[in-house]
């Protein structure tokens, strides 16, 4: 008997096909939702920078689903903690995972923090891990340096693998023992880092034979390093009559030009010989440009001895035009974008302005279009074109030209003067007694925009020293030449405390960079005017009743914020005070070395500025000019009538009250003339950049 087939009841352990489909669908939907949610979170995640608030960084470190972002937040937080502190060590712990180059940075930071905390064994393990896992990373140079404290072979490997890295330069300086070791160190520093602190005396000793006999190539290497340091005569003595290659001969000529009349004569002869022997080399073109800038009635005869191709160059032809031996218009037309043509135009225009030949000055200034000039020089050109039109009675055209200056230049001397002519206020120097001098606002963080993702990331993670060391390693210690590299290296140097060279490179870049947007010009203006010693200057300014921006402006020009610098005439420190002036201001004996203390130097500098402002009834032009040339010289100019270093027609007078810009241009000391414009321009820039309303374009 057949039994009916009944449907089977599904087993509790075996899901039905429908249930399985439902389960799989649910899991898949959940996974997709999680992925979509994670993608949305990552999409909404901001780029972390040094400006990201600490609370936000802590939140991203704890809650972000992205491990890379968590590490970046940890590194940024650790960079804000004191070196070796427990919080820094905790923030860096466990961040060296993976093959990302940032892992090498995390290991280096953790090793340095362990060393600072006295945890030598942990530091050793971290250094060894860094070297084993990232042997090509610039961060490993620091690992080799630290490992070399116990085993010198690591130092030798460091010098070979990373010769231009700062860790290698420090290691070379520490090489002792035999004369052969000291000679090897001297040659390494001469090639890869002659400006490294402490290198100069080692190079001098090597040149004088105190570390052993020298071969000709070694003498040339040492001489090049000394010439790059400006030690022209010492470099020449080191050569012992040897002939250098074009690069060495050019460096020697540049160094000797800074010496006395005898050394300048040597420079002339060597530069001329360089140009005659290698006329097609870039060094020869540099040499001819230097010769064209020399003073002396025999300059034209010296230039006539140059090879014909070098005589037919912009610097030489511009010099001949200045001396009246060539039509200036032809030089400007042929080389409109050459710096020699820019200088020729300005010299001729300045002469016409001082002679109050307004139409003639305008004709010279119009010979080049503004976009053929570097932006700072275009601002100067447009300002004086407006000035000429104003003096010719064309007020509407003058105002239109001055408004172009305002659109082009976010700061600087000519931006200030154009604004004054258009009715804007001027900078305030004095403060009401008892009024607090507030600190200058911290500028916003700017991306590095180097074009290299790794370098830009180091900068974004607040690792300027690591970025600088990486840059130097990748370039092999070669100096920057083109405008973009000068700007980039200047920013990196300034960020690690080397304002002396860094700000100089930024100034060079500003005269070579092509025209950019308003935002780019504003960013460059901020880079050129960093805030240094903020609280110190605030206190010094408050004690003297000054705006702290004035102290920033003066120190920016005097020392580039380098507290230990000493001028050839003996001025010392941030504000470049002469010891005799400082003793008088302090009312007590002072050692010159004490003026290298930033606090003392800034207080005395502020006191001196206050005295000068009171002496000249608050006139900023006279006070700033007196700070450079001395109040006696300025008083003499006011008493006898300010002349010019070039002749003026009889009866032409220049009034400070009526024509302040012309009065500044008529200052007979070229250094004081430039200094006055630079400091007043710095002051305007610092005050302008400190105003929130002026922070945008």
ABEGO torsion letter per residue (X at the ends): XBBBBBBBBBBAABBBAAAAAAAAAAAAAAAAAAAAAAAAAAAABBBBBAABBAAAAAAAAAABABAAAAAAAAAAAAAABBBGBAAAAAAABGAABEABAAAAAAAAAAAAAAAAAGBAAAAAAAAAAAAAABAABAAAAAAAAAAAAABAAAAAAAAAABAABAAAAAAAAABBEBAAAAAAAAAAAAAABAABBGAAAAAAAAAAGAAEBBBAAAAAAAAAAAAAAGBAAAAAAAAGGBBBBAAAAAAAAAAAAABBAAAAAAAAAAAAAAAAABAABAAAAAAAAAAAABBEAAAAAAAAABBAAAABBAAAAAAAAAAGABBAAAAAAABAABAAAAAAAAAAAAAAAAAGBAAAAAAAAAABBAAABBAAAAAAAAAAAAAAAAAAGBAAAAAAAAAAAAAABABEAAAAAAAAAAGBBBBBABBBBGBBBBBBBBBBBBBAGAGBAAAAAAAAAGBAAAAAAAAAAAAGGBBBABAAAAAAAAAAAAAAGBAAAAAAAAAAAAAABBBBBAAAAAAAAAAABBBBGAAAAAAAAAAAGBBAAAAAAAAAAAAGGBAABBBAAGBBEAAGBBAAAAAAAAGBBBBAAAAABAAAAAAAAAAAAAAAAAAAGGBAAAAAAAAAAEAAAAAAAAAAEBBBABBBBBGBBBBAAABAAAAAAABABAAAAAAAAAAAAAAAAAAAAABAAAABX
